[in-house]
Amino acid sequence: MTDTTTDPARERLRRWRLVLGGDTADGTGCALSGQDAAMDGTLAALYGKEDGPRADHDRQAGLGASAPSVARWLGDIRTYFPSSVVQVMQRDAIDRLGLATLLLEPEVLEAVEADVHLVGTLLSLDKAMPETTKRTARAVVRRVVENLEKRLATRTRATLAGALDRSARGNRPRHHDIDWNRTIAANLKHYLPEHRTVVPERLIGYGRASRSVKKEVVLCVDQSGSMAASVVYASVFGAVLASVRSIDTRFVVFDTAVVDLTDQLDDPVDVLFGTRLGGGTDINRALAYCQARITRPAETVVVLISDLYEGGIRDEMLKRVAAMKASGVQFVTLLALSDEGAPAYDGEHAAALAALGVPAFACTPDLFPEVMAAAIEKRPLPVPDAT
């Protein structure tokens, strides 16, 4: 490698040479050797062709059609680039070179850098995947899911535990349920010096640690192709919510059909392989299914995760949301549950929901626990500022 401290001009040329790709017109006049040459080769395999329309037979020219060749390339980019860059290059390879079909080969899957977007691609290929590959694919998906659970589960449970405790404290508790320490602290301003006593105008009860369900949460998740990352995150959060004893969680996915995956929530990998990415969208039908299963509306939170491109009956969908809100349901609409921010979505439907008091916004996984806590406590949602 060049010593950049003694020859910064040479280092700038080297970097431009790697960026421009060595075309005769790049103007750098810089030759690469060693690791730089190997790195350039991995870049050229993916980005060597000019952008623009390509015939289908030409899409895999950069990497070759053989699984061993692709597996070697995947190993090379992991050697030369950090994980975040590797994930971008893999997504580009799927889009530009038709790598998706080669993900059906076990040796390719074993070499890949797994992330949320790759999981979405694998789920979309599930029906075409040969049996010899499915076990490897599940292992890849499980690796991603376990990493997400480590990142998200502890904070989510802690945030929801606090929200449930605050929600459970009553203002009119029975005598033996009064939390006297909190009651006295909350009423110190009502201290009467002449009587040397506190007049408790507001009684605070304990959050009773009952084994009965205190809250019901319904996750209603759009599984159209554009929602792939949201489906992955929603399945992880669904499993986390289901592990909280004070929350009864229902997990429903939909396109033009509705599938209830609640009985699989103990394993989010099973949930993911129970989805079917792609197809149309019938939000009204999905909400009708969820609405019919709400038994305690005042203690229920419904979370619709969708880009709102409704293929069903729009007016019926809005009437259904209004009816649920009128019955006491806390209704939340997330345009996405991912790190990417707001996707393309139906602005007209989002505005119609906002007019009903249901703001529609994109939510990052890190913000989701706070959104759920606010919904459980029936306080304003932490809607991120529009950018």
Disulfide bonds with the S-S distance in Angstrom:
none
